Amino acid sequence: MLKLIDLKEPPKVTNVDKFDEIILVDVSQVRPLEGKVPTEKVFQIIDHRKTHEAEKFPNAKAQIELVGAAATLIAEKFIKENIRISKKSAMLLYAAIISNTCNFKGISTPKDEKAAIWLNKVANLPENFAGQLFEAKSDLSGVKLDKRLEEDFAWFILKNKKVGIAQIEALNLQKIIKLREEGIITKLTKFKRRFRLDLILLNGIDLGKYICIFVTKEAKTKILFEKVFKVRFTGNTAQTKKIIMRKQIGPFLEKFME
């Protein structure tokens, strides 16, 4: 049984090699962990992605559930084992659910909503918390945009093609992209060269309109995404009619290519 301990101040870990057993939360692929986490030391995986590599962790028991947030699965363990949760931990898990589900407008399940309600009984956050959270995430001024793109960029291999997708989430995203498009394109071009990618795209999620804005200058990427997601690029941008999370894009592309 997994033993849950609610730490008031999480320990600062710089060297995971000293641990005999490791739990992975919100990640289940090997490549992002290479050189950081020995796969044989992972004994449990808790994730919410359809595309995963749990089978590559030889000693791990995997819990993969297609909920909106991995934080939901952690909250459920506190509920099931009747462990009292601190207000700080409840706040962090609640914020993670709100962020991951885009306030339940993106990928969301009844489990996410139930966990959020339970957590907020302890966190006691105001009704406008989601708006405050989204406003804070929307500050992409100066070098913050470049840093966000670096932090939230991932690539994967699909049908022998290397696909790179950066993701940002913000209010008034259309205005941000209009003002910063040149810099975004430059960053995407650098990603493509650095990782030797075949396809490259920014998936921008507008947290006010609950739509996505795709950004790319790469012709092959435009053609593929127009076909798969039924959008039309005007210049370097195209809009969807609803939120599409990055973790959904890979399976959509894979299904189209079959």
C-alpha positions as YAML, in Angstrom:
chain: A
units: angstrom
residues:
- id: 1
  name: MET
  ca: [0.00, 0.00, 0.00]
- id: 2
  name: LEU
  ca: [1.20, 3.50, -0.80]
- id: 3
  name: LYS
  ca: [1.91, 5.42, 2.36]
- id: 4
  name: LEU
  ca: [0.85, 9.05, 2.12]
- id: 5
  name: ILE
  ca: [2.57, 11.63, 4.26]
- id: 6
  name: ASP
  ca: [1.40, 15.22, 4.11]
- id: 7
  name: LEU
  ca: [4.64, 17.20, 4.35]
- id: 8
  name: LYS
  ca: [4.21, 20.79, 5.49]
- id: 9
  name: GLU
  ca: [7.50, 21.68, 3.78]
- id: 10
  name: PRO
  ca: [8.52, 19.30, 0.95]
- id: 11
  name: PRO
  ca: [12.19, 18.24, 1.09]
- id: 12
  name: LYS
  ca: [14.59, 19.72, -1.44]
- id: 13
  name: VAL
  ca: [15.94, 16.84, -3.50]
- id: 14
  name: THR
  ca: [19.03, 17.30, -5.64]
- id: 15
  name: ASN
  ca: [20.17, 13.68, -6.06]
- id: 16
  name: VAL
  ca: [17.55, 10.97, -6.54]
- id: 17
  name: ASP
  ca: [20.22, 8.25, -6.68]
- id: 18
  name: LYS
  ca: [20.22, 8.08, -2.89]
- id: 19
  name: PHE
  ca: [16.59, 6.92, -2.89]
- id: 20
  name: ASP
  ca: [15.76, 3.23, -3.28]
- id: 21
  name: GLU
  ca: [12.14, 3.80, -4.29]
- id: 22
  name: ILE
  ca: [10.74, 6.62, -6.39]
- id: 23
  name: ILE
  ca: [7.14, 7.58, -7.23]
- id: 24
  name: LEU
  ca: [6.51, 9.43, -10.47]
- id: 25
  name: VAL
  ca: [3.51, 11.76, -10.59]
- id: 26
  name: ASP
  ca: [2.25, 13.40, -13.78]
- id: 27
  name: VAL
  ca: [4.96, 11.81, -15.92]
- id: 28
  name: SER
  ca: [5.23, 8.33, -17.40]
- id: 29
  name: GLN
  ca: [7.70, 8.61, -20.26]
- id: 30
  name: VAL
  ca: [11.37, 7.73, -20.11]
- id: 31
  name: ARG
  ca: [12.96, 10.42, -22.28]
- id: 32
  name: PRO
  ca: [12.27, 13.45, -19.99]
- id: 33
  name: LEU
  ca: [13.84, 11.52, -17.09]
- id: 34
  name: GLU
  ca: [17.00, 10.32, -18.81]
- id: 35
  name: GLY
  ca: [20.05, 11.06, -16.68]
- id: 36
  name: LYS
  ca: [17.84, 12.15, -13.77]
- id: 37
  name: VAL
  ca: [15.78, 9.19, -12.60]
- id: 38
  name: PRO
  ca: [16.91, 5.52, -12.84]
- id: 39
  name: THR
  ca: [13.95, 3.62, -14.30]
- id: 40
  name: GLU
  ca: [14.61, 0.56, -12.13]
- id: 41
  name: LYS
  ca: [14.11, 2.61, -8.93]
- id: 42
  name: VAL
  ca: [10.61, 3.74, -9.88]
- id: 43
  name: PHE
  ca: [8.10, 1.60, -7.98]
- id: 44
  name: GLN
  ca: [4.90, 3.55, -8.72]
- id: 45
  name: ILE
  ca: [3.61, 5.78, -11.51]
- id: 46
  name: ILE
  ca: [0.56, 8.02, -11.19]
- id: 47
  name: ASP
  ca: [-0.37, 9.73, -14.45]
- id: 48
  name: HIS
  ca: [-3.34, 10.80, -16.56]
- id: 49
  name: ARG
  ca: [-2.07, 10.60, -20.14]
- id: 50
  name: LYS
  ca: [-3.33, 8.24, -22.81]
- id: 51
  name: THR
  ca: [0.16, 8.04, -24.31]
- id: 52
  name: HIS
  ca: [2.61, 6.64, -21.79]
- id: 53
  name: GLU
  ca: [5.61, 4.32, -21.39]
- id: 54
  name: ALA
  ca: [4.76, 2.67, -18.09]
- id: 55
  name: GLU
  ca: [5.98, -0.67, -19.45]
- id: 56
  name: LYS
  ca: [9.54, 0.70, -19.61]
- id: 57
  name: PHE
  ca: [9.73, 0.97, -15.82]
- id: 58
  name: PRO
  ca: [10.42, -2.68, -14.89]
- id: 59
  name: ASN
  ca: [9.58, -2.48, -11.17]
- id: 60
  name: ALA
  ca: [6.73, 0.02, -11.25]
- id: 61
  name: LYS
  ca: [3.04, -0.40, -10.55]
- id: 62
  name: ALA
  ca: [1.25, 2.05, -12.83]
- id: 63
  name: GLN
  ca: [-1.97, 3.91, -12.20]
- id: 64
  name: ILE
  ca: [-2.94, 5.56, -15.48]
- id: 65
  name: GLU
  ca: [-6.39, 7.13, -15.49]
- id: 66
  name: LEU
  ca: [-7.68, 9.56, -18.11]
- id: 67
  name: VAL
  ca: [-8.78, 12.26, -15.71]
- id: 68
  name: GLY
  ca: [-8.13, 15.96, -16.17]
- id: 69
  name: ALA
  ca: [-5.36, 16.23, -13.58]
- id: 70
  name: ALA
  ca: [-2.92, 13.89, -11.86]
- id: 71
  name: ALA
  ca: [-3.66, 15.95, -8.73]
- id: 72
  name: THR
  ca: [-7.12, 14.40, -8.76]
- id: 73
  name: LEU
  ca: [-5.61, 10.93, -8.34]
- id: 74
  name: ILE
  ca: [-3.48, 12.14, -5.42]
- id: 75
  name: ALA
  ca: [-6.50, 13.74, -3.74]
- id: 76
  name: GLU
  ca: [-8.43, 10.49, -4.13]
- id: 77
  name: LYS
  ca: [-5.73, 8.65, -2.19]
- id: 78
  name: PHE
  ca: [-6.09, 11.08, 0.72]
- id: 79
  name: ILE
  ca: [-9.86, 10.54, 0.61]
- id: 80
  name: LYS
  ca: [-9.66, 6.74, 0.36]
- id: 81
  name: GLU
  ca: [-7.13, 6.38, 3.17]
- id: 82
  name: ASN
  ca: [-8.89, 8.99, 5.32]
- id: 83
  name: ILE
  ca: [-5.75, 11.05, 5.79]
- id: 84
  name: ARG
  ca: [-6.13, 14.58, 7.06]
- id: 85
  name: ILE
  ca: [-4.71, 17.00, 4.54]
- id: 86
  name: SER
  ca: [-3.12, 20.35, 5.39]
- id: 87
  name: LYS
  ca: [-4.57, 23.55, 4.02]
- id: 88
  name: LYS
  ca: [-1.40, 24.24, 2.03]
- id: 89
  name: SER
  ca: [-1.47, 20.84, 0.33]
- id: 90
  name: ALA
  ca: [-5.18, 21.18, -0.37]
- id: 91
  name: MET
  ca: [-4.58, 24.59, -1.95]
- id: 92
  name: LEU
  ca: [-1.79, 23.24, -4.18]
- id: 93
  name: LEU
  ca: [-3.76, 20.21, -5.34]
- id: 94
  name: TYR
  ca: [-6.88, 22.29, -5.93]
- id: 95
  name: ALA
  ca: [-4.90, 24.84, -7.95]
- id: 96
  name: ALA
  ca: [-3.38, 22.02, -10.01]
- id: 97
  name: ILE
  ca: [-6.82, 20.66, -10.88]
- id: 98
  name: ILE
  ca: [-8.13, 24.10, -11.83]
- id: 99
  name: SER
  ca: [-5.04, 24.73, -13.96]
- id: 100
  name: ASN
  ca: [-4.92, 21.33, -15.68]
- id: 101
  name: THR
  ca: [-8.63, 21.28, -16.51]
- id: 102
  name: CYS
  ca: [-8.72, 24.99, -17.47]
- id: 103
  name: ASN
  ca: [-11.36, 25.44, -14.79]
- id: 104
  name: PHE
  ca: [-13.21, 22.35, -16.06]
- id: 105
  name: LYS
  ca: [-13.51, 23.73, -19.60]
- id: 106
  name: GLY
  ca: [-10.78, 21.48, -21.01]
- id: 107
  name: ILE
  ca: [-10.30, 17.78, -20.27]
- id: 108
  name: SER
  ca: [-12.39, 17.19, -17.17]
- id: 109
  name: THR
  ca: [-14.26, 14.33, -15.54]
- id: 110
  name: PRO
  ca: [-16.68, 14.01, -12.61]
- id: 111
  name: LYS
  ca: [-13.71, 12.68, -10.61]
- id: 112
  name: ASP
  ca: [-11.89, 15.99, -11.07]
- id: 113
  name: GLU
  ca: [-14.90, 17.98, -9.92]
- id: 114
  name: LYS
  ca: [-15.48, 15.74, -6.90]
- id: 115
  name: ALA
  ca: [-11.83, 15.95, -5.83]
- id: 116
  name: ALA
  ca: [-11.82, 19.75, -6.25]
- id: 117
  name: ILE
  ca: [-14.91, 20.12, -4.08]
- id: 118
  name: TRP
  ca: [-13.34, 17.96, -1.34]
- id: 119
  name: LEU
  ca: [-10.05, 19.87, -1.47]
- id: 120
  name: ASN
  ca: [-11.69, 23.29, -1.34]
- id: 121
  name: LYS
  ca: [-13.53, 22.38, 1.83]
- id: 122
  name: VAL
  ca: [-10.07, 22.54, 3.42]
- id: 123
  name: ALA
  ca: [-8.42, 25.14, 1.15]
- id: 124
  name: ASN
  ca: [-11.40, 27.51, 1.40]
- id: 125
  name: LEU
  ca: [-10.37, 29.53, -1.64]
- id: 126
  name: PRO
  ca: [-12.55, 32.40, -2.96]
- id: 127
  name: GLU
  ca: [-15.02, 31.95, -5.82]
- id: 128
  name: ASN
  ca: [-12.85, 34.04, -8.14]
- id: 129
  name: PHE
  ca: [-9.73, 31.93, -7.47]
- id: 130
  name: ALA
  ca: [-9.65, 30.53, -11.02]
- id: 131
  name: GLY
  ca: [-9.69, 34.06, -12.43]
- id: 132
  name: GLN
  ca: [-6.85, 35.09, -10.12]
- id: 133
  name: LEU
  ca: [-4.85, 32.01, -11.07]
- id: 134
  name: PHE
  ca: [-5.36, 32.57, -14.79]
- id: 135
  name: GLU
  ca: [-4.46, 36.24, -14.49]
- id: 136
  name: ALA
  ca: [-1.18, 35.33, -12.79]
- id: 137
  name: LYS
  ca: [-0.41, 32.76, -15.51]
- id: 138
  name: SER
  ca: [-1.10, 35.38, -18.17]
- id: 139
  name: ASP
  ca: [1.83, 37.62, -17.28]
- id: 140
  name: LEU
  ca: [4.11, 36.83, -20.22]
- id: 141
  name: SER
  ca: [5.82, 40.19, -20.37]
- id: 142
  name: GLY
  ca: [9.47, 40.53, -21.35]
- id: 143
  name: VAL
  ca: [11.53, 37.35, -21.05]
- id: 144
  name: LYS
  ca: [8.69, 35.53, -19.24]
- id: 145
  name: LEU
  ca: [7.22, 34.37, -22.55]
- id: 146
  name: ASP
  ca: [10.52, 32.89, -23.71]
- id: 147
  name: LYS
  ca: [10.95, 31.18, -20.33]
- id: 148
  name: ARG
  ca: [7.42, 29.76, -20.44]
- id: 149
  name: LEU
  ca: [8.01, 28.35, -23.91]
- id: 150
  name: GLU
  ca: [11.18, 26.65, -22.68]
- id: 151
  name: GLU
  ca: [9.47, 25.24, -19.61]
- id: 152
  name: ASP
  ca: [6.43, 23.88, -21.43]
- id: 153
  name: PHE
  ca: [7.92, 22.41, -24.58]
- id: 154
  name: ALA
  ca: [7.86, 18.71, -25.41]
- id: 155
  name: TRP
  ca: [8.54, 16.54, -28.42]
- id: 156
  name: PHE
  ca: [7.53, 13.02, -29.36]
- id: 157
  name: ILE
  ca: [8.02, 10.58, -32.22]
- id: 158
  name: LEU
  ca: [5.01, 9.79, -34.39]
- id: 159
  name: LYS
  ca: [5.24, 7.52, -37.43]
- id: 160
  name: ASN
  ca: [9.01, 8.16, -37.62]
- id: 161
  name: LYS
  ca: [8.42, 11.93, -37.44]
- id: 162
  name: LYS
  ca: [9.66, 14.10, -34.60]
- id: 163
  name: VAL
  ca: [6.88, 16.44, -33.52]
- id: 164
  name: GLY
  ca: [7.57, 19.36, -31.18]
- id: 165
  name: ILE
  ca: [4.80, 21.26, -29.40]
- id: 166
  name: ALA
  ca: [5.15, 24.20, -27.05]
- id: 167
  name: GLN
  ca: [2.13, 25.16, -24.97]
- id: 168
  name: ILE
  ca: [1.15, 28.37, -23.21]
- id: 169
  name: GLU
  ca: [-2.06, 29.26, -21.41]
- id: 170
  name: ALA
  ca: [-3.18, 32.85, -20.91]
- id: 171
  name: LEU
  ca: [-6.02, 35.33, -20.94]
- id: 172
  name: ASN
  ca: [-6.23, 37.66, -23.97]
- id: 173
  name: LEU
  ca: [-4.01, 35.26, -25.86]
- id: 174
  name: GLN
  ca: [-4.88, 36.62, -29.29]
- id: 175
  name: LYS
  ca: [-3.48, 40.01, -28.29]
- id: 176
  name: ILE
  ca: [-0.34, 38.44, -26.81]
- id: 177
  name: ILE
  ca: [0.33, 36.43, -29.96]
- id: 178
  name: LYS
  ca: [-0.29, 39.43, -32.20]
- id: 179
  name: LEU
  ca: [2.25, 41.49, -30.27]
- id: 180
  name: ARG
  ca: [4.83, 38.70, -29.80]
- id: 181
  name: GLU
  ca: [4.37, 36.55, -32.93]
- id: 182
  name: GLU
  ca: [7.81, 37.26, -34.36]
- id: 183
  name: GLY
  ca: [9.52, 36.20, -31.13]
- id: 184
  name: ILE
  ca: [7.36, 33.08, -30.86]
- id: 185
  name: ILE
  ca: [8.22, 32.03, -34.42]
- id: 186
  name: THR
  ca: [11.91, 32.63, -33.72]
- id: 187
  name: LYS
  ca: [11.72, 30.42, -30.62]
- id: 188
  name: LEU
  ca: [9.89, 27.65, -32.49]
- id: 189
  name: THR
  ca: [12.54, 27.77, -35.23]
- id: 190
  name: LYS
  ca: [15.26, 27.35, -32.59]
- id: 191
  name: PHE
  ca: [13.40, 24.37, -31.11]
- id: 192
  name: LYS
  ca: [13.15, 22.78, -34.54]
- id: 193
  name: ARG
  ca: [16.89, 23.10, -35.14]
- id: 194
  name: ARG
  ca: [17.93, 22.08, -31.63]
- id: 195
  name: PHE
  ca: [15.86, 18.90, -31.56]
- id: 196
  name: ARG
  ca: [15.97, 18.23, -35.31]
- id: 197
  name: LEU
  ca: [12.20, 18.21, -35.55]
- id: 198
  name: ASP
  ca: [10.06, 17.48, -38.59]
- id: 199
  name: LEU
  ca: [7.01, 19.37, -37.29]
- id: 200
  name: ILE
  ca: [6.80, 22.28, -34.85]
- id: 201
  name: LEU
  ca: [3.85, 24.19, -33.35]
- id: 202
  name: LEU
  ca: [2.74, 26.39, -30.48]
- id: 203
  name: ASN
  ca: [-0.54, 25.31, -28.91]
- id: 204
  name: GLY
  ca: [-1.86, 28.44, -27.24]
- id: 205
  name: ILE
  ca: [-4.85, 28.05, -24.90]
- id: 206
  name: ASP
  ca: [-6.99, 31.13, -24.37]
- id: 207
  name: LEU
  ca: [-8.26, 30.91, -20.78]
- id: 208
  name: GLY
  ca: [-10.99, 33.49, -21.38]
- id: 209
  name: LYS
  ca: [-12.48, 32.30, -24.67]
- id: 210
  name: TYR
  ca: [-11.63, 28.63, -24.08]
- id: 211
  name: ILE
  ca: [-10.24, 28.11, -27.56]
- id: 212
  name: CYS
  ca: [-6.79, 27.25, -28.93]
- id: 213
  name: ILE
  ca: [-4.61, 29.31, -31.21]
- id: 214
  name: PHE
  ca: [-2.10, 27.28, -33.21]
- id: 215
  name: VAL
  ca: [1.06, 29.11, -34.24]
- id: 216
  name: THR
  ca: [3.62, 27.84, -36.76]
- id: 217
  name: LYS
  ca: [5.51, 29.06, -39.78]
- id: 218
  name: GLU
  ca: [6.32, 25.53, -40.97]
- id: 219
  name: ALA
  ca: [4.30, 24.63, -44.09]
- id: 220
  name: LYS
  ca: [4.07, 20.86, -43.50]
- id: 221
  name: THR
  ca: [2.81, 21.44, -39.96]
- id: 222
  name: LYS
  ca: [0.12, 23.81, -41.23]
- id: 223
  name: ILE
  ca: [-1.11, 21.32, -43.82]
- id: 224
  name: LEU
  ca: [-1.29, 18.45, -41.32]
- id: 225
  name: PHE
  ca: [-3.04, 20.43, -38.59]
- id: 226
  name: GLU
  ca: [-5.55, 21.88, -41.05]
- id: 227
  name: LYS
  ca: [-6.52, 18.36, -42.09]
- id: 228
  name: VAL
  ca: [-6.61, 16.84, -38.61]
- id: 229
  name: PHE
  ca: [-8.27, 19.66, -36.66]
- id: 230
  name: LYS
  ca: [-10.36, 21.24, -39.45]
- id: 231
  name: VAL
  ca: [-8.84, 24.68, -39.00]
- id: 232
  name: ARG
  ca: [-7.57, 27.25, -41.50]
- id: 233
  name: PHE
  ca: [-4.29, 29.09, -41.06]
- id: 234
  name: THR
  ca: [-4.24, 32.80, -41.79]
- id: 235
  name: GLY
  ca: [-0.59, 33.66, -41.96]
- id: 236
  name: ASN
  ca: [1.02, 31.76, -39.10]
- id: 237
  name: THR
  ca: [-2.04, 31.29, -36.88]
- id: 238
  name: ALA
  ca: [-5.24, 29.24, -36.78]
- id: 239
  name: GLN
  ca: [-8.03, 29.00, -34.21]
- id: 240
  name: THR
  ca: [-9.97, 26.02, -32.89]
- id: 241
  name: LYS
  ca: [-13.55, 26.15, -31.62]
- id: 242
  name: LYS
  ca: [-12.69, 24.50, -28.30]
- id: 243
  name: ILE
  ca: [-9.74, 23.70, -26.07]
- id: 244
  name: ILE
  ca: [-7.40, 20.98, -27.29]
- id: 245
  name: MET
  ca: [-4.69, 20.08, -24.80]
- id: 246
  name: ARG
  ca: [-1.23, 19.06, -25.99]
- id: 247
  name: LYS
  ca: [-1.68, 15.58, -24.56]
- id: 248
  name: GLN
  ca: [-4.66, 15.18, -26.92]
- id: 249
  name: ILE
  ca: [-2.79, 16.29, -30.02]
- id: 250
  name: GLY
  ca: [-0.51, 13.24, -30.28]
- id: 251
  name: PRO
  ca: [-3.37, 10.68, -30.21]
- id: 252
  name: PHE
  ca: [-5.36, 12.79, -32.72]
- id: 253
  name: LEU
  ca: [-2.41, 12.91, -35.10]
- id: 254
  name: GLU
  ca: [-1.67, 9.22, -34.65]
- id: 255
  name: LYS
  ca: [-5.27, 8.23, -35.42]
- id: 256
  name: PHE
  ca: [-5.26, 10.40, -38.55]
- id: 257
  name: MET
  ca: [-2.02, 8.85, -39.80]
- id: 258
  name: GLU
  ca: [-3.16, 5.25, -39.37]
...
